[in-house]
Amino acid sequence: MSVRYVDVFDQQDVGQRVDNFLLRQLKGVPRQHIYRLLRKGEVRINGGRVKASYRLTLNDRIRIPPVRTADTLPVQYSTKTQQNLTDAILFEDEQYLVIDKPSGIAVHGGSGIGAGVVEILRDMTGNLRLELVHRLDRDTSGCLALAKNRQALTYAQQQFRDRQVKKIYEVFVAGAWPQQFRTVQLKLQRFETSWGERRVKVSSDGRASRTDFAVLDRAANRATRLQATLHTGRTHQIRVHTSANGHPVLGDDKYTQASSEQTTPDAAPRLCLHARKLMIPLERGALKVNAPVSAALEAYWVGLKGLEPA
């Protein structure tokens, strides 16, 4: 084991406390040991010591000393998971791998999760340099891009920072979305609940965010099928934007305050949010992938439509 350096490229890491970031990076390492590393100055950011309360900023360079973590142990996953991820590959070349991530699997390990998509794919492919270009929530399905080397990672993440990447989702929301087209621009701020869970709320002190919504289909007044185009990539952006407009994502138990009696979150088989299309501009031409909604989610929508009166 040796010292490694991690650069803060992902907007979702910006503003996060360094101790919480290290808990994810150093899976299985006790929190007290992480605090000790910070106190002793073994963890440094941009060459200097920081306190556990330090919040990360874009392009911070974090020095992480050699520590025995869960990453040094064999990655455990089922044959079914391996087959599911193999079948989920949408695109692959010498630089990138894009999969249709199944709902219910985290993109990376940590916080009680032994292994996520990136750890499993590293083990499956033998490429320990494989890294996530961006993230999806555990219960969100759809297009997820990974880079096979540092150069590819840096280039793709720069496209995300420059807002050159096109991300289109399909989402089922409760009730009748009122307009065919609507742009939602609400500032979003992350916070931590009293039980330690990270969530997001609308706040005038938050970061600017924008989602364009277009109606694709309706199930009477019970539910609406939307296309959501992200112009910013805030944590839980679509989920908070729809909920704040009175139409929470079906199956969302975090941001549903109240729902119609016909379409409660319990009625949905999962979070009804799917990353349908992804386009990343590259030097040799755009990487474009399309992942249709799964058969199970499509069947759920057909069932909702079937509830309409004759």
Protein Blocks (a to p, Z undefined) as FASTA:
>chain_A
ZZdddddfbfklgopafklmmmmmmghiafklmmmmmmnomacgehiacdfklccdehia
cdddddddfklpccdddfklmmmmmmmpmbdcfkbccddddehiafbecehiabafklmm
mmmnopakbccfbdcdfklgcjddddfbfklmmmmmmmmmnopaccddddddehjdfbfb
dcddddddddddfkopacddddfklccdddddddfbdehjlbccdddddfbdcehklmmm
mmmnopacehiaklmmbdcfklgfklpgbdcdddfbccdddfkbpcdddddddfklmmmm
mmmmmmpcZZ
